[in-house]
């Protein structure tokens, strides 16, 4: 079977838990570029098992900058970004092949199916979606984003019909730890952009985010996991605003 004329790029750090499944899901692609920022687990051993994978070290530059550098090393006109804890569905792979063959679009906005505590989202839950597959010449990263980096595409895109499965939120502990780290980065980003904290937002952001997550995005269909997930999402939103207050307080006390 001929390889899919598309480069996959991944940034990793200690991703052994899911990397095998990640790389198995893209074995049919022409090449996989991995930029690793210092793994001490079996990430390198797993990567070396796959003929289409190239792995190299790069000290951590930040999410957007690290992915931008990995993107620059891709040799194909079409590129696909995955994280080391994500798996490409077979259905989405076929959708990607069709887009390449038809050569009319410039990007797919891909739904991310978060497998929280080992269970995927209900089919009724509204999933987040990001540009993950695109023409290399039409996409670039906004380097001002410290976290939740996104590809900015100049061209025509549509929402993909099928999913990328995200397995990284394997426990409540892991999700809370990630949100604590991400909220530090988002608060610093807001502070550097000159945004001022808001008492009203500090008070309202948590209940409003819970309503959005649990009811509007329909996480309620995920049972007790959906309630827990929405509560953590709400607290994450609160942390970002609280830490922005902290940034301003620390500046004023200098």
C-alpha positions, 0 to 999 in steps of 0.5 A, a space after each residue: 500500500 502506498 503511503 499517504 502523501 502527508 507529514 505528521 508532526 508531534 511534540 513529546 515529553 514522556 509520552 510512553 503511555 499512549 505513543 505506541 497507539 498514536 504512531 500505529 494510527 499514522 503508520 500509513 503516512 509518509 513521515 512522522 516528525 517528533 520533536 522531543 523536549 527531554 523524555 526520560 521514559 521509553 518515548 525514544 524506544 517506541 519511536 524507533 519501532 516505526 520506520 516512518 518516524 524521525 525523532 530528535 531533541 529540542 529544548 522546550 520553546 513553548 507550545 506554539 514555538 515547538 510545534 512551529 519548529 516541528 512543522 518547518 521540518 515536514 517535507 510534504 505539502 499536507 501536514 497533520 498535527 497530533 499530540 503524543 496522547 492522541 490517536 487518529 481514527 481510521 475514519 478521519 484517516 480516510 477523510 484526510 485521504 479524500 481531501 488530499 485526492 480532491 485537492 479543493 480544501 486547505 484545512 480540516 477543523 477536526 473534532 477532538 474527542 476527550 477520553 476522560 477517565 477512559 471513556 469517550 464523549 457521548 455522541 450528544 456532547 459538543 466536542 471542541 475542534 481545532 485545525 490539525 490537518 492543513 496545507 503547510 503553505 497555508 497555515 502557521 502558529 500564533 506565537 503569542 499564544 503560550 498554551 492552547 496554541 492554534 494554527 491560523 489558516 489562510 484559505 478554505 476549511 471545513 469541519 471534519 466529520 470524524 475525530 481525533 481521540 485524546 487520551 491524556 485526561 486519564 485521571 482527575 489528578 492528571 487533568 487538574 495538574 495540567 489545568 494548574 500548569 496551563 492556567 499559569 501560562 494563560 495568566 502570564 499571557 494575559 498579563 503580558 498583553 496588558 489585560 486587567 483583572 476583573 472582579 466581576 469576571 472573577 466572581 462569575 466566570 466559574 458558574 458561567 463556565 460550568 453552565 457552558 460546559 455541562 449544559 451548552 456543550 452537553 457534557 451532561 450526557 456523560 453522566 457523573 464524569 461529565 459533571 466532574 469534568 465540567 466542575 474542573 473546567 469551571 475551576 480552570 477558568 476561575 484559576 486563570 482569572 485569579 492568577 491574573 489578579 496575582 500577577 498584577 499584585 506581584 507587580 504592584 508590590 515590587 
